[in-house]
Amino acid sequence: MLTPTDLQQLQALGISQGEAERQVANFKRGFPYLRALRAATPPRSVVQLSDARMGELVATFEQFDGSLLKFTPASGAASRMFKQLFEAEETLLRGGQLDPADKAARPALDFFAQLPKFAFFDQLQATLAQQGQPCGSPAQLATLQALLGSEGMGYGSLPKGLLTFHRYADGPRTAMEEHLVEAALYAKDKRGVAQLHFTVSPEHRPLFEQLVRERQPAYERRFGVRYRISFSEQKKCTDTIAVDARNAPFRNADGSILLRPGGHGALIENLGEQNADIVFVKNIDNVVPDAYKAETVRYKKALAGLLMQLRERIFGYLRALDRGADEALLGEVQRFFEDELSFTFPHGWEQDRAGYLRTKLHRPIRVCGMVKNVGEPGGGPFGAVNPAGSASLQIAESSQLDLADPATKAIFGSATHFNPVDLVCSFIDYRGSKLPLADFRDPATGFISTKSKDGRELKAQELPGLWNGAMSSWTTVFVEVPLITFNPVKTVNDLLRPEHQ
């Protein structure tokens, strides 16, 4: 099925023949559903922090003298954020009007009704003035074209990180700039250095770098910080093969195999290349203005403090096992897994208790903030069965679960919390070496979707998600965080919420 020319194409990108054949086999057999045993809920599987405990954890973090890094996936285009405005533009281009009685038109009408509230309003006005057009409802089509089109502000094709989100007395800020501010508030080390890493798309990287050159000096002066800002792109070796309806490789017009980006799970490669003791992970669009940042900063510090305490305990167990494993130590470590990590051991694990416990301790660690579920679409915390028969805490998307099964549907419906992608991680082991993150993925947690190209249907494959299957074998703790720390911008009108004004 794969010709010598195919293999040459794949090898040039760093994709081995074995990996290519595994991807094609995934299309044929499909990915199995994750077997959820229960929703992760307080108090056992989702930790709730008292004020006293919060204070202790924040103090622990503030005494830390290691390296910190803020890691932000920022490559996604904002086109979906403007989906409803694009639809409105199509209606107006056809000579139609936005009818208040039409439910589909209401988001666009709300956009126009509250246009001055958007932080990008002044820039939009200036763009329209240059084009000799009025702004707002009297010129709806011109306004949308000036905002979204390439001859205007180009927001329809830019990544979210470069969009103006918030307005301040000294000028507006983009989403990326808000991350610079956050980094100065909780990711600055004892030497005054704040490291940030953004994963970006190749076509937008120059724009990100230009924004950094323009704005970094002002934020360094304002917050008394020195930034070290780096960028990376999703690696071509993580692209995945697309197939046709017969599960044969989908071919371009020139006969080459069509390869597609492997989804955000591919970024585990980028994450694993970072060098820091503690890494904060947060999505690019989950930011708020300064007036709402205090709780975010406090909880980020608390999650990091908890990670530090957890890591020190795990490292202590590993060092003790190096010195010799007696029954008291093995029993204590077993109780730690069962009581504090909600871990269930597989059948037969006792045959090598010390070896098994050592292996499970010697893993990357993540502390994950979880907000109460208020109906947002996406994943949540569950206890789920692993391939080798154990069960552990996992973040699972609805697409990973067989919701046609009544029992699974009931478990999914009983979930009380939602994944806001608020992680604090460590992948340095107790000897000071970096752990290879690729070794801790569950390759059976990928995802297949239907797409099209050149009028032909195809099937695409995404790698295990960054905070789902790509971190399946990490030591995991869930912590409840307040809803104010989760303010994603999924549509442009989300910027009208009070938390973004």
C-alpha positions as CSV (number, residue, x, y, z in Angstrom):
1,M,0.0,0.0,0.0
2,L,2.9,2.3,0.7
3,T,5.2,2.7,-2.3
4,P,8.9,3.4,-2.2
5,T,8.1,7.0,-3.2
6,D,5.7,7.2,-0.3
7,L,8.3,6.0,2.2
8,Q,10.8,8.5,0.8
9,Q,8.3,11.3,1.3
10,L,7.5,10.2,4.8
11,Q,11.1,9.6,5.8
12,A,12.0,13.1,4.7
13,L,9.6,14.4,7.3
14,G,10.9,12.1,10.0
15,I,7.9,9.6,9.9
16,S,9.1,6.0,9.9
17,Q,7.5,3.2,7.9
18,G,6.4,1.5,11.1
19,E,4.6,4.7,12.3
20,A,3.0,5.2,8.9
21,E,1.7,1.6,8.9
22,R,0.4,2.0,12.5
23,Q,-1.5,5.1,11.5
24,V,-3.2,3.3,8.5
25,A,-4.0,0.4,10.8
26,N,-5.7,2.8,13.3
27,F,-8.1,3.8,10.5
28,K,-9.0,0.2,9.8
29,R,-9.6,-0.9,13.4
30,G,-10.6,2.4,14.9
31,F,-9.7,3.7,18.4
32,P,-11.3,2.0,21.4
33,Y,-13.4,4.0,23.8
34,L,-11.9,4.9,27.1
35,R,-13.5,2.9,29.9
36,A,-14.6,5.3,32.6
37,L,-15.3,3.8,36.0
38,R,-16.6,7.0,37.7
39,A,-16.5,10.7,37.5
40,A,-13.8,12.3,39.6
41,T,-15.6,14.3,42.3
42,P,-14.7,16.0,45.6
43,P,-13.5,15.3,48.2
44,R,-11.6,12.1,47.2
45,S,-10.7,12.7,43.6
46,V,-10.9,16.5,43.3
47,V,-9.1,18.3,46.1
48,Q,-10.9,21.4,47.6
49,L,-8.5,23.8,49.2
50,S,-9.3,25.7,52.4
51,D,-8.1,29.2,52.9
52,A,-5.5,28.0,55.3
53,R,-4.3,25.3,52.9
54,M,-4.2,27.9,50.1
55,G,-2.0,30.2,52.2
56,E,0.4,27.3,52.9
57,L,0.7,26.3,49.3
58,V,1.2,29.9,48.1
59,A,3.9,30.3,50.7
60,T,5.6,27.1,49.6
61,F,5.7,28.2,46.0
62,E,6.9,31.7,46.8
63,Q,9.9,30.2,48.5
64,F,10.8,28.1,45.4
65,D,14.2,29.0,43.9
66,G,14.1,26.9,40.7
67,S,13.3,27.6,37.1
68,L,9.7,28.4,35.9
69,L,8.1,28.4,32.5
70,K,4.8,29.4,31.1
71,F,3.8,27.2,28.1
72,T,1.0,28.4,25.9
73,P,-0.4,26.6,22.8
74,A,-1.1,29.6,20.4
75,S,-1.1,28.2,16.9
76,G,-4.9,27.9,16.3
77,A,-6.5,30.4,13.9
78,A,-9.4,32.5,15.2
79,S,-11.6,31.7,12.2
80,R,-14.0,29.6,14.4
81,M,-14.2,32.6,16.8
82,F,-15.8,34.6,14.0
83,K,-17.9,31.8,12.4
84,Q,-21.2,33.6,13.1
85,L,-19.8,36.9,11.6
86,F,-18.6,35.1,8.5
87,E,-22.1,33.7,8.1
88,A,-23.6,37.2,8.5
89,E,-21.1,38.5,5.9
90,E,-22.3,35.8,3.4
91,T,-25.9,36.8,4.0
92,L,-25.1,40.5,3.3
93,L,-23.0,39.6,0.2
94,R,-26.0,37.8,-1.2
95,G,-28.1,41.0,-0.8
96,G,-29.9,39.7,2.3
97,Q,-30.4,41.4,5.7
98,L,-29.8,40.4,9.3
99,D,-33.3,39.6,10.5
100,P,-33.8,40.0,14.3
101,A,-36.4,37.2,14.1
102,D,-33.8,34.8,12.7
103,K,-32.0,33.1,15.6
104,A,-28.9,32.6,13.5
105,A,-28.5,36.3,12.9
106,R,-28.8,37.3,16.6
107,P,-25.0,37.0,17.4
108,A,-24.1,39.3,14.6
109,L,-26.8,41.8,15.6
110,D,-25.5,41.7,19.2
111,F,-22.0,42.3,17.8
112,F,-23.2,45.4,16.0
113,A,-25.3,46.6,18.9
114,Q,-22.4,46.6,21.3
115,L,-19.6,47.3,18.9
116,P,-18.0,50.2,20.9
117,K,-17.4,47.8,23.8
118,F,-14.9,45.8,21.9
119,A,-11.2,46.6,22.6
120,F,-10.5,46.6,18.9
121,F,-13.2,49.2,18.1
122,D,-10.8,52.1,17.7
123,Q,-8.6,50.2,15.3
124,L,-11.7,49.1,13.4
125,Q,-12.9,52.7,13.2
126,A,-9.5,53.8,11.9
127,T,-9.5,51.0,9.3
128,L,-12.9,52.0,8.0
129,A,-12.0,55.7,7.9
130,Q,-9.0,54.8,5.7
131,Q,-11.4,53.0,3.4
132,G,-13.8,55.9,3.4
133,Q,-16.6,53.8,5.1
134,P,-18.7,54.5,8.2
135,C,-18.6,52.0,11.1
136,G,-21.4,49.9,12.5
137,S,-24.9,49.1,11.6
138,P,-25.3,51.5,8.8
139,A,-22.5,49.8,7.0
140,Q,-22.6,46.2,8.3
141,L,-21.0,44.6,5.3
142,A,-18.1,47.1,5.2
143,T,-17.6,46.7,8.9
144,L,-17.3,42.9,8.7
145,Q,-15.0,43.1,5.7
146,A,-12.8,45.6,7.4
147,L,-12.6,43.4,10.6
148,L,-12.2,40.0,8.9
149,G,-10.8,40.6,5.5
150,S,-7.1,40.6,4.4
151,E,-7.4,44.1,3.1
152,G,-8.6,45.3,6.6
153,M,-7.5,44.0,10.0
154,G,-7.4,40.4,8.9
155,Y,-8.9,39.1,12.1
156,G,-10.6,36.2,10.2
157,S,-7.3,34.6,9.5
158,L,-5.1,35.6,12.4
159,P,-4.4,33.5,15.5
160,K,-6.2,34.4,18.7
161,G,-3.0,35.4,20.4
162,L,-2.6,38.4,18.0
163,L,-6.2,39.7,18.5
164,T,-6.9,42.7,20.7
165,F,-8.9,41.4,23.7
166,H,-9.0,44.0,26.4
167,R,-9.0,47.8,26.7
168,Y,-6.9,49.8,29.2
169,A,-6.3,53.5,29.9
170,D,-2.8,53.2,28.4
171,G,-4.0,51.2,25.3
172,P,-5.4,47.9,24.4
173,R,-3.8,44.5,24.9
174,T,-3.7,41.4,22.7
175,A,-4.3,37.9,24.3
176,M,-0.5,37.3,24.0
177,E,0.3,40.4,25.9
178,E,-2.1,39.3,28.7
179,H,0.1,36.2,29.0
180,L,3.2,38.3,29.3
181,V,1.5,40.1,32.2
182,E,0.4,36.9,33.9
183,A,4.0,35.5,33.6
184,A,5.3,38.6,35.4
185,L,2.8,37.9,38.2
186,Y,3.3,34.2,38.9
187,A,6.0,32.8,36.6
188,K,8.9,35.1,37.5
189,D,11.9,33.4,39.2
190,K,14.1,34.7,42.0
191,R,16.4,36.3,39.5
192,G,13.5,38.3,38.0
193,V,13.3,36.3,34.8
194,A,10.0,35.1,33.4
195,Q,10.2,32.4,30.7
196,L,7.4,32.0,28.2
197,H,7.1,29.6,25.3
198,F,4.4,29.9,22.6
199,T,3.7,27.2,20.1
200,V,2.7,29.0,16.8
201,S,2.0,28.3,13.2
202,P,4.9,29.0,10.7
203,E,3.0,31.6,8.8
204,H,2.2,33.6,11.9
205,R,5.5,33.3,13.8
206,P,6.9,36.6,12.3
207,L,3.9,38.5,13.5
208,F,4.3,37.1,17.1
209,E,8.0,37.9,17.0
210,Q,7.2,41.5,15.8
211,L,4.7,42.0,18.6
212,V,7.3,40.8,21.2
213,R,9.9,43.3,19.9
214,E,7.4,46.1,20.1
215,R,5.8,45.4,23.4
216,Q,8.3,43.5,25.6
217,P,10.4,46.5,26.7
218,A,7.3,48.3,28.1
219,Y,6.1,45.3,30.1
220,E,9.6,44.7,31.4
221,R,9.8,48.2,32.7
222,R,6.3,48.1,34.2
223,F,6.6,44.8,36.0
224,G,10.3,44.8,36.8
225,V,10.9,41.6,35.0
226,R,13.2,40.2,32.3
227,Y,11.4,38.1,29.7
228,R,12.8,35.1,27.9
229,I,10.3,34.4,25.2
230,S,10.6,31.5,22.8
231,F,8.5,30.0,20.0
232,S,8.2,26.7,18.3
233,E,6.1,25.1,15.6
234,Q,4.3,21.8,15.5
235,K,6.8,19.3,14.1
236,K,6.2,17.9,10.7
237,C,7.1,14.4,12.0
238,T,3.9,14.5,14.0
239,D,1.7,15.0,11.0
240,T,-0.6,12.1,10.3
241,I,-1.7,10.3,7.1
242,A,-5.1,10.9,5.7
243,V,-7.1,8.0,4.1
244,D,-10.0,7.6,1.7
245,A,-13.2,5.7,2.3
246,R,-11.4,2.4,1.6
247,N,-8.7,3.3,4.2
248,A,-6.1,3.6,1.5
249,P,-3.8,6.7,1.8
250,F,-5.5,9.8,0.4
251,R,-3.4,11.2,-2.4
252,N,-2.9,14.7,-3.7
253,A,-3.1,15.5,-7.4
254,D,0.6,14.8,-7.8
255,G,0.2,11.4,-6.3
256,S,1.8,12.2,-2.9
257,I,0.2,11.2,0.3
258,L,-1.8,13.9,2.0
259,L,-0.5,14.6,5.5
260,R,-2.4,16.6,8.1
261,P,-1.4,18.2,11.4
262,G,-1.8,15.7,14.3
263,G,-3.8,18.0,16.5
264,H,-2.7,19.6,19.8
265,G,-1.5,16.3,21.1
266,A,1.5,16.7,18.8
267,L,2.6,19.5,21.1
268,I,3.7,17.0,23.7
269,E,6.9,17.0,21.6
270,N,7.3,20.7,22.0
271,L,6.5,20.6,25.7
272,G,9.1,17.9,26.3
273,E,11.8,20.0,24.8
274,Q,11.4,22.7,27.4
275,N,13.8,23.1,30.3
276,A,12.3,24.2,33.6
277,D,11.6,22.7,37.0
278,I,8.0,23.8,36.9
279,V,5.9,24.4,33.8
280,F,2.5,26.2,33.7
281,V,0.2,25.2,30.8
282,K,-2.7,27.4,29.8
283,N,-4.6,28.1,26.6
284,I,-4.0,31.3,24.7
285,D,-7.6,32.6,24.9
286,N,-8.1,32.0,28.7
287,V,-7.1,35.4,30.0
288,V,-8.8,38.3,31.8
289,P,-8.1,42.0,32.3
290,D,-6.0,43.1,35.3
291,A,-9.0,43.7,37.5
292,Y,-9.8,40.0,37.5
293,K,-6.3,38.5,37.6
294,A,-5.9,38.2,41.4
295,E,-7.6,34.9,41.8
296,T,-5.9,33.4,38.8
297,V,-2.5,34.4,40.2
298,R,-3.3,33.1,43.7
299,Y,-4.5,29.7,42.4
300,K,-1.7,29.3,40.0
301,K,0.7,29.7,42.9
302,A,-1.3,27.3,45.0
303,L,-1.3,24.6,42.3
304,A,2.4,25.0,41.9
305,G,2.9,24.8,45.6
306,L,0.9,21.6,45.7
307,L,3.0,20.2,42.8
308,M,6.2,21.0,44.7
309,Q,5.0,19.2,47.8
310,L,3.7,16.2,45.8
311,R,7.0,16.0,43.9
312,E,9.1,16.2,47.0
313,R,7.1,13.4,48.5
314,I,7.4,11.2,45.4
315,F,11.1,11.9,45.2
316,G,11.5,10.9,48.8
317,Y,9.8,7.6,48.1
318,L,12.1,6.9,45.2
319,R,15.2,7.7,47.2
320,A,14.0,5.4,50.0
321,L,13.3,2.6,47.5
322,D,16.9,3.0,46.2
323,R,18.1,2.4,49.8
324,G,15.9,-0.7,50.1
325,A,12.3,-1.7,50.2
326,D,10.8,-2.9,53.5
327,E,7.2,-3.8,54.1
328,A,6.4,-0.6,55.9
329,L,7.7,1.6,53.0
330,L,5.9,-0.5,50.4
331,G,2.6,-0.3,52.4
332,E,3.0,3.5,52.8
333,V,3.6,4.0,49.0
334,Q,0.7,1.7,48.2
335,R,-1.7,3.7,50.4
336,F,-0.4,6.9,48.8
337,F,-1.4,5.7,45.4
338,E,-4.8,4.4,46.6
339,D,-5.8,7.2,48.9
340,E,-4.3,10.3,47.4
341,L,-4.0,9.5,43.7
342,S,-7.3,7.4,43.4
343,F,-5.2,4.7,41.8
344,T,-6.4,1.1,41.5
345,F,-3.8,-1.6,41.1
346,P,-4.1,-4.3,38.4
347,H,-4.4,-8.0,38.9
348,G,-1.0,-9.6,39.7
349,W,0.9,-6.4,40.5
350,E,2.0,-7.8,43.8
351,Q,4.5,-10.2,42.1
352,D,7.0,-7.4,42.1
353,R,5.6,-4.7,44.5
354,A,8.8,-2.7,44.7
355,G,9.5,-2.7,41.0
356,Y,5.9,-1.9,40.1
357,L,5.7,1.0,42.6
358,R,9.0,2.4,41.5
359,T,7.9,2.4,37.9
360,K,4.6,4.2,38.8
361,L,6.4,6.8,40.9
362,H,9.0,7.5,38.2
363,R,6.6,9.5,36.0
364,P,5.9,13.1,35.0
365,I,3.6,14.9,37.4
366,R,0.7,17.3,36.8
367,V,-1.6,19.2,39.1
368,C,-4.7,20.1,37.1
369,G,-7.2,22.9,38.0
370,M,-10.8,21.9,37.6
371,V,-13.8,24.2,37.6
372,K,-17.4,23.3,38.4
373,N,-19.3,22.1,35.4
374,V,-21.6,24.9,34.1
375,G,-22.4,23.3,30.8
376,E,-19.4,24.2,28.8
377,P,-18.6,21.6,26.0
378,G,-15.4,19.6,26.4
379,G,-13.7,17.2,28.7
380,G,-13.7,16.5,32.4
381,P,-12.0,14.5,35.2
382,F,-12.7,10.8,35.4
383,G,-11.3,7.6,36.9
384,A,-10.6,5.3,34.0
385,V,-9.1,2.0,33.1
386,N,-5.6,1.9,31.6
387,P,-4.4,-0.5,29.0
388,A,-2.5,-2.6,31.5
389,G,-5.5,-3.0,33.8
390,S,-4.9,-0.4,36.4
391,A,-7.2,2.6,36.9
392,S,-6.2,6.2,37.4
393,L,-7.3,9.8,37.1
394,Q,-7.7,10.9,33.5
395,I,-9.0,14.0,31.7
396,A,-11.4,12.6,29.0
397,E,-13.3,14.3,26.2
398,S,-16.8,13.3,25.5
399,S,-15.6,11.8,22.1
400,Q,-13.4,9.4,24.0
401,L,-16.4,7.8,25.8
402,D,-19.1,5.5,24.5
403,L,-22.1,7.7,25.4
404,A,-24.4,5.2,23.6
405,D,-23.7,2.9,26.6
406,P,-26.2,3.7,29.4
407,A,-23.7,3.1,32.2
408,T,-21.0,5.3,30.6
409,K,-23.6,8.0,29.8
410,A,-24.7,8.0,33.5
411,I,-21.1,8.3,34.6
412,F,-20.6,11.2,32.2
413,G,-23.7,12.9,33.4
414,S,-22.6,12.6,37.0
415,A,-19.5,14.7,36.4
416,T,-19.4,17.7,38.6
417,H,-16.3,19.4,37.2
418,F,-14.9,20.5,33.8
419,N,-11.4,20.7,32.4
420,P,-10.3,24.3,31.8
421,V,-6.8,23.4,30.7
422,D,-5.1,24.8,33.8
423,L,-2.1,22.6,34.4
424,V,1.1,22.9,36.4
425,C,3.6,20.2,35.4
426,S,7.0,18.8,36.2
427,F,8.9,16.3,34.1
428,I,12.3,16.3,35.9
429,D,13.0,13.1,37.7
430,Y,14.4,12.7,41.2
431,R,18.0,12.5,39.8
432,G,17.6,15.8,37.9
433,S,17.1,14.3,34.4
434,K,14.3,15.0,32.0
435,L,11.7,12.3,31.5
436,P,10.9,11.3,27.9
437,L,7.3,12.4,27.6
438,A,6.6,10.2,24.6
439,D,6.9,7.2,26.9
440,F,3.9,8.2,28.9
441,R,1.3,8.5,26.1
442,D,-1.6,6.1,25.5
443,P,-1.5,5.7,21.7
444,A,-4.9,4.1,21.7
445,T,-6.6,7.5,22.6
446,G,-6.4,9.1,19.2
447,F,-9.4,10.4,17.3
448,I,-10.7,10.0,13.7
449,S,-12.7,12.7,12.0
450,T,-14.2,13.1,8.5
451,K,-12.9,16.0,6.4
452,S,-12.8,16.9,2.7
453,K,-10.2,18.1,0.2
454,D,-10.7,19.1,-3.4
455,G,-14.3,17.9,-3.2
456,R,-13.3,14.4,-2.0
457,E,-14.1,13.0,1.4
458,L,-11.3,11.8,3.6
459,K,-10.6,10.5,7.1
460,A,-8.1,12.4,9.3
461,Q,-6.4,11.2,12.4
462,E,-5.5,13.2,15.5
463,L,-2.9,12.1,18.0
464,P,-3.7,11.6,21.7
465,G,-4.7,15.0,23.0
466,L,-2.1,17.1,24.9
467,W,-3.9,16.9,28.3
468,N,-5.8,13.7,27.5
469,G,-4.1,10.6,26.1
470,A,-0.7,12.4,25.7
471,M,-0.5,12.6,29.5
472,S,-2.3,9.4,30.2
473,S,0.5,7.9,32.3
474,W,1.4,11.0,34.3
475,T,0.9,11.2,38.0
476,T,-2.3,13.3,38.3
477,V,-4.0,15.3,40.9
478,F,-7.2,17.3,40.3
479,V,-7.9,20.5,42.3
480,E,-11.0,22.6,42.3
481,V,-10.4,26.2,41.1
482,P,-12.9,29.0,41.0
483,L,-14.9,29.7,37.8
484,I,-13.4,33.2,37.5
485,T,-10.1,31.6,36.6
486,F,-11.7,30.1,33.4
487,N,-12.7,32.7,30.8
488,P,-12.1,31.3,27.3
489,V,-13.0,33.3,24.2
490,K,-14.6,30.9,21.9
491,T,-16.7,33.4,20.0
492,V,-16.1,37.1,19.5
493,N,-19.1,38.0,21.6
494,D,-17.5,36.3,24.6
495,L,-15.4,39.4,24.8
496,L,-18.6,41.2,25.8
497,R,-18.8,39.2,29.0
498,P,-18.2,41.3,32.2
499,E,-15.0,39.3,32.8
500,H,-13.5,40.7,29.6
501,Q,-14.6,44.3,30.0
